[in-house]
Structures are given as structure tokens and as C-alpha cells.
Amino acid sequence: MKPYETVKSETVYKGRIIDVTHDLITLPDGREAIREVVVHGGAAAVLPVDENGDIIFVRQYRQPARGLVLEIPAGTLEKNEESLNCATRELEEETGLIAGKITFMFKLFTTIGFCKEVIHIYLAESLREGTRNFDEDEFLTVERYTPSESKELIRNGGIIDGKTISAVLFYTSGLACTGC
């Protein structure tokens, strides 16, 4: 079988955060097909754990969910920004905390069927006070839950965000990322 090949890619929408392309690809059997792809520059997120072992979340309004969502601090990478810098920046901006120790856990495609967004997820420990500095359109509250409470929130639908679910389960399972 022949490998998939992108023959042509055309940007059909250019936005502030995302672009959309129509990609003409060749399938393994030689036929051609169109794929719509959301192009996003990537993001970083951070799972903050305090000295008591509690996980720190932010609750904020998310338009696609049409409501308030409990999630770990995260943000879009700025142009040429390293994911570690983004995670560090977002932690302080959204929670007012600075990590004494920050460790890469894993990366994930958010919706690999149609979107190129990759989120790099970090663990933040040895936290100390910094300065909160929300974006002008952000209204956040900070909440803390034990790991078992966090898993129960996942079970009962209190946490519905994919990156947050992945990070909590990864952390509470004691997994370590090798080859990331």
C-alpha cells in the first residue's frame, strides 16, 4: 500500500486563534479525499499540586460548553514560545502561584480527527505566591481538591475538560512519561 500523501493544502479560514485548511490527500489505494483541518499553534497546561497534595484548578466560562468549566491552568503558546515558558506563565497569571519545581508529564492532541492542536502538560510543585494577572476577558476562580475528590469530579461529570481529565488521571496513576 502507498502511504497517505498531502497533495494540496488551502487555507479557507484565517482567525485570531485558529485557521482552517482543506487538505487534498491521496489515500493508500490511490483515490483522493478532502480533509478539513483546524490549525492551532499549540498550548501548554499545568497541573499544580500544593504542599498538602491538593490539586489546584481554575473555573472559567467556556463558550463551547456554554458554561463554567473546572480545568487546570492552560494557555495558547505565543509565537515562538517554548511550552515550559507558557505553562509557567499561565500558572502565575491564572492562579497567582509560581512553581519551585515544574516537570513535563506528557503531550496530547486535543481532537486528532480534525485539529492539529497539541497541548504540553506539566506538573507544578513546591508552589509559592506570585501575582495573578488575568487576560482582560478572563474571570477565573481558583479551587483546590484532593486527588480522590478530583477523580470523583471526573466520575460524576464535574470535570469535563479533556486535558484536565488526562492530567489528573496521569498524575494519580503514578505514570511517568518516557520518550516524550
trRosetta pair geometry for C-beta under 8 A, 3 or more apart (Angstrom, degrees):
i j d omega theta_ij theta_ji phi_ij phi_ji
1 28 4.0 7 180 -176 113 121
1 29 7.4 -41 -138 -66 96 54
2 5 7.5 -47 148 -14 110 112
2 26 7.1 -41 115 128 131 116
2 28 5.3 168 62 -147 65 53
2 29 7.9 -170 36 -48 99 11
2 30 6.7 83 29 -69 139 67
3 28 7.0 -13 -117 -99 12 82
4 25 5.7 -1 -173 178 97 124
4 26 6.7 163 -155 78 47 63
4 27 6.7 -14 -109 -122 80 35
4 28 6.6 -48 -62 -53 65 74
5 25 6.5 155 78 -159 41 72
5 26 4.5 2 54 43 96 109
6 9 6.0 6 174 -49 125 104
6 23 5.5 -53 -136 -170 105 116
6 24 7.3 106 -164 75 60 53
6 25 5.4 -42 -100 -100 52 82
7 24 4.5 -57 64 104 107 100
7 25 6.4 170 4 -109 86 23
7 26 5.8 95 -46 -32 111 92
7 32 6.8 -31 6 -128 148 117
8 23 7.2 170 89 -153 51 49
8 24 4.3 22 50 38 92 115
9 21 5.0 4 -174 178 94 138
9 22 7.5 165 -152 81 49 44
9 23 4.8 -10 -105 -105 82 81
9 24 7.6 -141 -68 23 42 68
9 37 7.9 -34 -141 40 110 131
10 21 6.2 146 73 -157 37 80
10 22 5.1 -13 60 56 96 91
10 23 7.9 -180 22 -79 62 38
11 14 5.9 44 159 -65 128 92
11 19 5.4 -37 -142 175 111 124
11 20 7.2 114 -157 76 62 45
11 21 5.3 -48 -93 -95 51 80
11 39 7.9 -58 -112 19 97 141
12 20 5.4 -52 64 98 89 95
12 21 6.6 131 7 -128 83 27
12 22 5.4 56 -27 -15 129 100
13 18 7.8 21 108 112 109 87
13 19 6.2 168 92 -161 66 54
13 20 4.0 30 44 35 108 106
14 19 5.1 -5 -113 -115 55 98
15 18 5.0 17 57 64 125 62
15 19 6.3 -170 25 -80 75 45
15 20 7.9 53 -7 -12 109 86
17 40 6.8 4 151 -127 81 93
17 76 6.5 -119 -142 -92 101 162
18 38 5.3 -19 -168 -171 133 95
18 39 6.3 140 -164 69 71 53
18 40 5.1 -33 -104 -82 88 83
19 38 7.6 149 78 -161 42 49
19 39 4.4 -16 63 58 92 113
20 36 6.4 -5 -174 -172 104 95
20 37 7.0 158 -156 80 56 45
20 38 5.7 -27 -100 -102 77 58
20 39 7.0 -171 -84 12 23 84
21 36 7.4 163 83 -154 47 48
21 37 4.9 -13 58 59 94 98
21 39 6.0 56 -10 -29 106 119
22 34 5.6 -18 -172 -164 97 111
22 35 7.6 149 -160 74 48 41
22 36 6.0 -26 -102 -98 64 66
22 37 8.0 168 -90 18 17 78
23 34 7.0 141 73 -158 47 55
23 35 4.6 -21 62 62 102 93
23 36 7.7 177 18 -86 79 17
23 37 5.6 33 -11 -5 120 122
24 32 5.9 1 -176 -174 94 117
24 33 7.7 161 -152 81 52 31
24 34 6.0 -30 -96 -98 60 68
25 32 6.8 158 82 -153 39 66
25 33 5.7 -23 63 64 89 80
25 34 7.7 147 17 -105 78 18
25 35 5.8 22 -3 -1 123 115
26 30 6.7 -25 -172 -145 102 31
26 31 7.5 154 -155 84 59 31
26 32 5.7 -41 -99 -97 57 71
27 30 6.9 -31 72 40 77 21
27 31 4.8 -3 39 65 121 81
27 32 7.1 -165 -1 -92 86 17
27 33 5.8 60 -47 -2 110 114
35 114 7.7 -161 178 -119 90 72
36 114 6.1 8 92 -150 83 110
37 114 6.3 -161 -115 -171 44 58
37 115 7.2 144 -166 -100 63 26
37 116 6.2 47 175 -33 110 102
38 111 7.9 30 46 75 129 115
38 114 5.8 59 4 134 96 85
38 115 4.1 -19 63 -109 111 81
38 116 6.8 -155 90 14 59 74
38 117 7.2 -23 107 -20 106 99
39 116 5.3 9 -121 33 53 130
40 43 7.5 -20 144 -26 121 96
40 76 7.6 -107 -180 -129 101 109
40 115 6.3 14 5 -175 118 101
40 116 6.0 176 35 73 71 79
40 117 3.7 -2 68 -79 134 95
41 76 6.4 72 68 -176 105 101
41 77 5.4 -127 126 67 103 100
41 79 7.5 -71 -156 -90 155 54
41 117 8.0 13 51 -113 30 76
42 76 7.4 120 88 -156 42 64
42 77 4.6 9 87 10 92 131
42 83 7.1 -77 144 -88 125 103
42 117 6.3 158 -99 -151 39 61
42 118 5.0 -17 -119 61 98 79
42 119 7.1 166 -167 -84 68 39
42 120 7.3 34 174 -11 113 95
43 74 5.8 43 161 174 123 104
43 75 6.3 -170 -152 101 94 28
43 76 5.1 -57 -97 -103 90 43
43 77 6.0 -144 -94 -19 29 79
43 86 7.1 -155 -167 143 45 148
43 117 6.5 16 3 -171 103 107
43 118 7.6 -176 34 91 66 43
43 119 4.6 -20 76 -108 97 84
43 120 7.5 -167 98 24 48 69
44 74 6.7 -170 97 -146 41 71
44 75 6.7 -9 57 59 76 69
44 77 6.4 87 -14 -71 94 86
44 83 4.2 150 -85 -165 120 78
44 84 7.3 -163 -138 -61 155 16
44 86 3.8 131 27 93 130 113
44 87 4.0 -101 147 -56 125 81
44 90 6.6 177 88 11 94 136
44 119 6.7 152 -102 -163 21 69
44 120 4.7 -24 -111 65 81 93
44 121 7.5 167 -163 -82 59 33
44 122 6.9 16 -178 -3 103 110
45 72 5.2 87 174 97 110 113
45 73 6.7 158 -154 92 67 48
45 74 3.6 -21 -99 -96 89 105
45 75 7.9 146 -84 11 58 48
45 87 6.7 -2 77 -113 10 95
45 90 7.4 -69 -117 94 40 152
45 119 5.5 20 -2 176 109 120
45 120 7.5 168 26 81 65 46
45 121 5.0 -16 70 -109 96 78
45 122 7.3 179 92 26 47 72
45 163 5.1 117 3 156 169 137
45 164 7.8 -119 175 -71 148 62
45 167 6.6 -114 114 -58 123 147
46 72 6.2 -157 77 160 41 113
46 73 5.3 -17 54 72 94 99
46 74 7.3 174 13 -79 63 59
46 87 4.4 120 -60 -169 110 98
46 88 7.7 112 -68 -67 151 32
46 90 6.4 161 10 82 114 106
46 91 4.8 -40 72 -71 155 106
46 99 7.5 -126 -172 -41 141 141
46 102 7.1 -42 -133 -141 122 114
46 121 7.3 168 -86 -159 30 58
46 122 4.7 -21 -111 70 79 97
46 123 7.5 148 -161 -102 71 9
46 124 4.9 38 175 -22 118 119
47 55 6.4 -39 -174 -144 91 107
47 72 5.1 -54 -90 -127 60 147
47 105 7.1 20 21 -15 123 152
47 121 6.8 39 -17 177 101 102
47 122 7.1 -165 23 94 72 46
47 123 5.3 -27 67 -110 100 61
47 124 6.8 176 79 19 43 78
47 167 4.4 -179 -63 164 126 126
47 168 7.1 172 -128 -72 132 53
47 171 5.6 -143 131 -50 159 146
48 55 7.0 123 79 -160 57 55
48 56 4.1 -29 84 48 114 114
48 72 7.4 158 8 -150 74 95
48 73 6.9 37 -14 15 113 117
48 91 6.1 127 -67 -140 120 110
48 95 6.3 -78 5 30 164 175
48 97 6.0 85 -142 86 152 149
48 99 7.1 -136 -116 -80 91 104
48 124 4.4 -28 -103 71 69 115
48 125 7.9 162 -154 -73 55 36
48 127 6.0 61 -167 -80 110 139
49 53 6.3 -14 -177 -147 106 36
49 54 7.0 160 -153 78 61 35
49 55 5.8 -31 -98 -96 72 60
49 56 7.4 -161 -82 3 22 85
49 123 6.7 -6 2 -170 114 93
49 124 7.0 162 20 79 66 59
49 125 5.5 -14 65 -96 98 80
49 127 7.8 -179 78 -22 40 119
49 171 7.4 177 -60 -170 131 145
50 53 7.2 -49 72 19 66 16
50 54 5.0 -4 40 57 109 88
50 56 6.2 90 -36 -42 100 110
50 127 5.7 -64 -112 38 65 133
50 144 6.7 -14 3 -133 135 132
51 127 7.4 -124 -33 43 79 90
53 146 6.8 31 107 -139 97 76
53 147 6.7 -58 154 -17 101 105
54 144 4.3 41 148 177 135 108
54 145 6.3 154 -160 74 92 20
54 146 5.7 -62 -107 -85 75 47
54 147 8.0 -145 -122 -30 35 61
55 72 7.8 -65 173 -95 109 99
55 144 6.9 157 76 -152 40 62
55 145 5.7 -24 58 66 91 76
55 146 7.5 76 11 179 84 9
55 147 6.3 98 -22 -83 114 59
55 150 5.1 27 42 -68 140 148
55 168 6.6 39 -144 -112 172 95
55 171 7.5 126 -95 91 126 154
56 73 7.9 1 110 -16 98 107
56 95 5.8 67 143 -132 135 146
56 97 7.0 69 93 4 168 156
56 127 7.8 73 -4 -81 147 170
56 142 6.3 -10 -170 -170 100 102
56 143 7.5 153 -155 82 53 40
56 144 5.4 -26 -99 -97 66 81
57 70 5.1 30 152 -176 145 90
57 71 6.3 143 -161 73 99 18
57 72 6.1 -75 -118 -84 70 46
57 142 7.3 151 81 -157 46 53
57 143 5.0 -22 66 66 97 90
57 144 7.4 170 19 -87 76 30
57 145 6.8 9 0 11 120 104
57 150 7.9 156 -43 -115 126 106
57 159 7.9 -113 -121 -103 154 114
57 164 7.2 52 -124 -141 112 131
58 70 7.7 169 87 -148 34 51
58 71 6.3 -29 65 70 77 70
58 72 7.4 69 20 -171 84 15
58 73 5.5 80 -6 -78 125 73
58 94 5.0 -62 -65 167 154 120
58 95 6.6 -122 -65 -71 106 84
58 140 4.6 -20 -168 -164 116 122
58 141 7.0 146 -158 73 63 39
58 142 5.9 -35 -100 -98 68 59
58 143 7.5 148 -105 19 18 79
59 68 5.3 31 170 173 100 112
59 69 7.0 179 -149 83 62 31
59 70 5.0 -25 -96 -93 86 67
59 71 7.8 126 -100 18 39 65
59 140 6.8 140 65 -158 47 65
59 141 4.8 -14 52 59 102 93
59 142 8.0 -163 12 -77 79 13
59 143 5.9 48 -24 -7 109 122
60 68 6.6 -173 107 -144 11 74
60 69 6.6 -28 66 55 60 77
60 71 7.4 -60 33 37 94 107
60 138 6.4 -34 -136 -155 138 86
60 139 6.7 143 -134 76 85 55
60 140 4.8 -34 -76 -100 106 79
60 141 7.8 173 -67 21 61 62
61 67 7.0 -116 -134 158 70 19
61 68 5.6 -48 -84 -89 57 61
61 69 7.6 98 -140 10 15 81
61 139 6.8 30 5 59 108 100
62 65 4.4 49 85 25 107 109
62 67 7.2 -8 51 69 77 46
62 68 7.6 105 10 -137 77 19
62 69 4.5 -2 5 4 126 131
62 161 8.0 147 -33 -89 165 111
63 66 6.9 24 -170 -78 38 48
65 69 5.3 96 46 -61 162 120
65 160 7.0 130 -121 87 135 134
69 160 6.5 -93 -137 56 102 97
69 161 5.6 100 167 -53 124 112
70 143 6.6 -49 -132 52 112 138
70 153 6.8 -61 85 169 149 143
70 158 6.3 5 31 152 141 79
70 159 5.3 -80 84 -98 108 75
70 161 7.3 -143 84 5 50 116
70 164 7.1 158 115 169 69 168
71 74 6.8 -57 139 9 120 116
71 159 7.4 130 -85 -147 53 91
71 161 4.2 14 -99 30 110 166
71 163 7.0 53 -160 71 111 98
71 164 4.4 -129 -137 -54 67 136
72 121 7.8 67 87 -141 151 103
72 161 7.9 -155 16 96 71 137
72 163 6.7 -109 44 117 108 100
72 164 4.9 165 -4 -107 88 85
72 167 5.5 -26 -11 65 155 157
72 168 8.0 -174 -47 -48 119 85
73 90 4.8 160 152 138 104 99
73 91 5.3 134 87 -97 151 47
73 93 7.7 147 -163 67 127 81
73 94 4.1 169 -124 65 114 142
73 95 5.8 -90 -57 -23 141 107
74 90 5.9 13 -153 165 8 159
74 119 6.9 -13 -149 -148 130 127
74 163 6.4 62 -76 101 156 155
75 86 5.8 -146 78 -179 98 99
75 89 7.0 -76 53 93 145 102
75 90 4.0 -171 2 -91 115 125
75 93 7.5 36 -46 59 149 140
75 94 7.9 -171 -45 -35 111 124
76 86 7.7 -108 109 -152 23 136
77 81 4.7 -169 -169 69 82 106
77 83 6.5 -55 -91 -91 120 63
77 86 5.0 -77 -103 -70 66 154
78 81 4.2 79 57 -25 78 135
78 86 7.1 175 8 -94 77 102
81 85 5.4 -123 -173 80 92 121
81 86 5.3 98 133 -58 127 100
82 85 4.6 89 65 6 87 105
82 86 7.1 -157 94 -7 45 86
83 86 5.5 -54 -148 37 37 114
83 87 6.2 38 155 -20 69 104
83 107 7.9 -50 -146 -97 171 115
83 120 3.6 30 -178 51 152 151
83 122 7.8 161 137 -38 99 114
84 87 5.8 -52 -146 36 31 111
84 88 6.3 31 155 -18 64 108
84 102 6.9 130 -154 112 93 130
84 104 7.3 -67 -84 -69 98 99
84 120 7.8 -69 -53 122 52 140
84 122 6.9 102 -118 -76 65 147
85 88 5.7 -56 -147 38 30 112
85 89 6.1 31 155 -19 65 109
86 89 5.7 -57 -146 38 29 112
86 90 6.1 24 159 -16 66 110
86 120 7.8 103 63 58 120 113
87 90 6.0 -57 -143 39 27 107
87 91 6.3 34 156 -26 62 105
87 102 6.7 151 111 -175 124 139
87 120 6.9 -96 -48 99 122 98
87 121 8.0 127 -106 -143 132 27
87 122 4.4 74 180 22 162 136
87 124 7.5 -172 153 -59 108 113
88 91 5.9 -51 -151 28 27 114
88 92 6.9 15 158 -7 61 105
88 98 7.8 32 -166 -142 88 71
88 99 6.7 -110 -119 33 80 109
88 102 6.4 -104 -82 -30 90 172
89 92 6.4 -68 -157 41 29 101
89 93 6.0 23 155 -16 68 115
90 93 5.6 -56 -135 42 32 111
90 94 5.7 9 173 -2 69 116
91 94 6.8 -73 -141 46 15 94
91 95 5.9 -39 -177 34 57 115
91 97 5.8 -74 159 80 96 87
91 98 7.1 118 110 -108 116 32
91 99 6.1 -2 128 -24 167 104
91 102 7.9 -135 -18 -102 159 131
91 124 5.5 119 -119 -76 150 167
92 95 7.1 -77 -118 58 16 75
92 96 6.6 36 -163 -129 55 18
92 97 6.4 -132 -99 68 53 37
92 98 5.5 24 -87 -78 109 73
92 130 4.3 -57 -136 100 105 151
92 131 6.6 32 173 58 105 57
92 132 7.5 -159 160 -95 58 37
92 133 7.2 16 125 23 88 100
93 132 6.7 68 -177 -158 31 51
93 133 4.8 -69 -128 67 74 79
93 134 6.5 122 169 -89 89 31
93 135 7.5 42 169 -35 134 71
94 132 7.1 -18 159 -138 7 90
94 134 7.1 76 -104 -98 53 73
94 138 7.5 -91 -108 164 85 151
94 140 5.7 -48 -156 109 84 175
94 142 7.8 136 144 -85 76 97
95 132 6.9 -133 100 -97 15 96
95 142 5.4 102 -129 -110 77 130
96 129 6.4 -12 144 -154 97 71
96 130 5.5 -173 179 69 49 72
96 131 6.1 -50 -135 -178 80 9
96 132 3.7 -45 -68 -49 97 86
96 142 7.6 -81 24 -47 100 154
97 124 7.4 118 117 135 120 140
97 127 4.6 -12 -172 -164 123 116
97 128 7.0 138 -156 68 72 30
97 129 6.8 -60 -107 -111 57 32
97 130 5.8 101 -167 17 6 101
98 127 6.9 140 70 -154 41 62
98 128 5.4 -28 62 65 94 83
98 129 7.4 11 16 100 92 17
98 130 4.0 109 -35 -55 98 123
99 102 4.3 88 108 -61 148 97
99 124 3.7 -108 -91 -155 134 98
99 125 6.5 63 -153 44 99 33
99 126 6.5 83 -172 69 60 76
99 127 6.0 -35 -101 -95 54 68
100 125 6.9 -63 61 103 84 62
100 126 3.0 -74 57 116 118 120
100 127 7.0 -129 2 -61 87 19
100 128 6.4 74 -47 -10 101 104
101 124 7.4 147 86 -158 56 45
101 125 4.6 -21 70 68 106 93
101 126 4.6 80 8 22 94 120
102 122 5.2 18 180 167 97 132
102 123 7.0 168 -154 83 51 49
102 124 5.0 -10 -106 -104 87 72
102 125 7.6 176 -80 24 41 65
103 122 6.3 152 76 -161 37 80
103 123 4.7 -13 60 56 94 100
103 125 7.5 10 3 8 105 108
104 120 6.8 -46 -136 179 100 103
104 121 7.8 102 -160 83 58 47
104 122 5.6 -50 -100 -103 42 80
104 177 6.9 -85 122 63 87 139
104 180 6.4 -166 134 99 121 137
105 121 4.9 -49 60 104 110 92
105 122 6.1 163 0 -118 89 21
105 123 5.3 96 -54 -28 113 95
105 167 6.8 101 79 -131 157 80
105 170 5.8 103 167 128 130 141
105 171 7.1 -50 -123 -70 150 81
105 175 8.0 78 -168 91 97 97
105 177 5.7 124 172 -15 40 128
106 121 5.6 -1 62 53 66 107
106 166 7.6 -108 77 152 127 117
106 170 6.2 -131 12 -136 130 158
106 177 4.6 179 -77 -89 80 138
106 180 5.8 -130 -119 -113 54 143
107 118 5.5 22 173 175 117 104
107 119 6.5 175 -152 87 69 43
107 120 4.8 -27 -98 -101 100 61
107 121 6.7 169 -93 10 40 77
107 180 6.4 140 6 -166 92 109
108 118 7.1 169 85 -152 28 65
108 119 5.8 -14 59 56 78 89
108 121 7.1 14 7 -11 99 119
108 162 7.9 -137 114 139 142 109
108 163 7.0 179 60 -109 126 77
108 166 6.0 -37 -17 164 162 172
109 112 3.9 71 111 -76 141 93
109 115 7.2 154 179 89 94 83
109 116 7.7 -71 -137 -156 105 26
109 117 6.9 118 -155 81 61 58
109 118 5.8 -41 -91 -97 59 70
110 115 5.9 -40 70 95 98 134
110 117 4.7 -7 16 88 120 114
110 118 7.7 -154 -15 -96 80 21
110 119 6.1 75 -62 -12 96 111
110 162 6.4 124 -151 80 74 139
110 163 7.0 -37 -109 -55 92 100
111 114 6.1 -22 125 51 106 78
111 115 4.4 58 70 28 93 122
111 117 7.4 39 31 47 78 107
112 115 7.1 -82 -87 59 18 70
119 163 5.3 -44 100 -110 162 131
121 163 6.5 179 -85 -169 123 98
121 166 7.1 -162 -34 103 168 111
121 167 5.1 -145 -171 -93 141 107
121 170 7.6 107 106 50 142 155
123 171 6.4 137 -103 -104 117 113
124 127 6.5 68 138 -79 102 99
134 138 4.0 -144 -172 79 108 112
134 139 7.3 64 -171 -80 161 30
134 140 6.2 -179 -104 14 122 107
135 138 4.5 89 53 -9 82 114
145 149 4.0 -129 -174 96 103 119
145 150 4.7 139 103 -62 121 77
145 153 6.6 -4 179 -17 173 136
146 149 4.5 94 50 9 79 103
146 150 6.8 -138 92 -9 41 87
147 150 5.4 -54 -147 34 31 116
147 151 6.5 30 156 -17 65 102
147 168 7.5 160 -144 -164 73 89
147 171 7.3 -133 -121 111 115 106
147 172 4.8 148 -172 -103 119 111
148 151 5.8 -50 -147 36 35 109
148 152 6.4 37 151 -19 64 105
149 152 5.5 -55 -149 37 34 113
149 153 6.4 40 150 -23 66 101
150 153 5.6 -49 -151 31 32 114
150 154 6.9 35 148 -18 61 100
150 159 7.1 28 -168 -25 69 151
150 168 4.9 -149 147 -146 124 133
150 172 7.3 -174 81 -51 119 137
151 154 5.5 -48 -155 32 38 115
151 155 6.5 40 148 -20 67 103
151 168 6.6 -179 -76 148 63 121
151 169 7.4 100 -110 -90 92 71
151 172 6.1 -114 -62 90 118 176
152 155 5.4 -50 -147 36 37 114
152 156 6.1 12 161 -2 70 110
152 158 7.7 22 114 30 68 129
153 156 6.4 -65 -136 49 26 93
153 158 3.5 -84 -155 77 83 118
153 159 4.5 73 126 -13 105 100
154 158 7.4 -65 -43 57 23 78
154 159 4.8 -37 -82 61 62 113
154 165 5.4 116 -127 -123 118 90
154 168 6.4 -168 -50 85 133 143
154 169 7.2 103 -118 -56 175 100
157 160 6.3 20 -164 -71 65 100
159 164 5.4 -124 -173 115 117 126
159 165 6.0 155 125 -74 111 79
159 168 7.1 48 123 1 167 154
160 165 7.7 -14 -163 -45 14 119
161 164 4.1 61 82 16 107 115
161 165 6.6 177 85 -14 53 85
162 165 5.8 -54 -142 35 30 110
162 166 6.2 28 160 -17 65 108
163 166 5.8 -56 -149 39 30 112
163 167 6.1 28 155 -19 66 109
164 167 5.8 -54 -142 37 29 109
164 168 6.2 26 160 -16 65 108
165 168 6.1 -58 -146 38 26 107
165 169 6.2 15 162 -9 64 113
166 169 6.2 -65 -145 43 24 103
166 170 5.9 27 158 -22 65 113
167 170 5.7 -55 -142 37 27 113
167 171 6.1 23 160 -16 64 110
168 171 6.0 -60 -146 40 26 108
168 172 6.0 11 163 -7 65 114
169 172 6.1 -58 -133 46 28 101
169 173 5.9 27 163 -21 63 115
170 173 6.1 -67 -148 37 20 108
170 175 5.1 -80 -161 50 70 124
171 174 8.0 35 169 -64 32 31
171 175 7.9 -71 -65 39 18 85
177 180 4.2 13 151 -31 123 134
